[in-house]
Amino acid sequence: MIKILKSCTTLALSLAFATSAIAQEPLKALGTGEGELSIVAWAGYIERGETDKAYDWVTDFEKSSGCKVSVKTAATSDEMVALMNEGGFDLVTASGDASLRLVAGKRVQPINTDLIPSWKTLDTRMQDAPWHTVKGTHYGTPYVWGPNVLMYNTEAFKGEAPKSWKVVFEEMTLPDGKSNKGRVQAYDGPIHVADAANYLMAHKPELGIKDPYELNEEQYKAALDILRVQRTLVGRYWHDAMIQIDDFKNEGVVASGSWPFQVNLLTAEKQPIAAVFPEEGTTGWADTTMLSSESAHPNCAYMWMEHSLSPKVQGDVSAWFGANPSVGAACKGNALLTDEGCKTNGYENFEKVKFWKTPVAKCASQSECVPYHRWVSDYIGVIGGR
């Protein structure tokens, strides 16, 4: 609990000074690499072949640039914000529910896209995306994106894919004849409130939810009510991908929101696991490689951002994580991703994914919304049984 409270205090401080960011001047010209580079990243985002020799996009970069890469893995967006507030890192692979907080908190700096030759190869849907672009200023390079899928145990569901998120939000008897109570999981992060809101958009349209990240008091209360019901079903809240994998293998978990990363690793181990894009649609993440405002190694950082946009890296990352590349050329000719990989990973569903973003009081879809600091404190309460 102390750890949770410390994290929330850090978040509160971050949000307290989240006023309009004043852009500092980006780097004018690329210089000599400083010899090292530190990155805060999601699990599976920066691989050097230690888990699988086929997946290594770090070793060649280190050889060509002379920049030794170190990685700090973060399990949630809130942890990424806390780490960037502490300092000492050059880059962060931030999702949309963290990126603008980092901009507003002046923890990241604008980038000079002229120093990233591959910028022009980016999917046009990603170049000016609102999660990394503020008033025409870019605060990072798009990395990869994907949906939060519903992962399930095929034996428990008797080979019939669940059609709805209902299996993790409401008590029910599963096809194997057993209750889902104690056998489902939910994401251990305040942004999960949006998943409940997304569910309500389909099942209680009278609430008038237009955006799962923009909720008035009535809509927000309804989402919390759904989450309190879910609390009675959840055996464990997850935020560590590897622990969730173990829970599906050894602890009897049969359904949960998850990332394609876990699905891919479990299916590679021949586990009875599959994933589905439910009828209500999904939330999702579009991640941006952002440069710390206090980076000690900006030249190595720019070299990495350019490297990260090569079709080979984009394809390899997408294959490993079950994600989609931000460079369309990566969808063809990559041995690991294969020419069908982008379709399999939902590349054509971009418009259907409700991408993570930080909830704010002054929202676009209605006059006033519940801000993120409320999501943080109330979700801790939900997990605690309140």
Secondary structure, 3 states (H helix, E strand, C coil): CHHHHHHHHHHHHHHHCCCCCCCCCCCCCCCCCCCEEEEEEECCCCCECCCCCCCECCHHHHHHHCCEEEEEEECCHHHHHHHHHHCCCCEEEECHHHHHHHHHCCCECCCCHHHCHHHHHCCHHHHCCCCCEECCEECCEEEEEEECEEEEECCCCCCCCCCCCHHHHCCCECCCCCECCCCEEEECCHHHHHHHHHHHHHHCHHHCCCCCCCCCHHHHHHHHHHHHHHHCCEEEEECCHHHHHHHHHHCCCCEEEECHHHHHHHHHCCCCEEEECCCCCEEEEEEEEEEECCCCCHHHHHHHHHHHCCHHHHHHHHHHHCCEECCHHHHCCCCCCCCCHHHHCCHHHHHHEEECCCCCCCCCCCCCCCCHHHHHHHHHHHHCCC
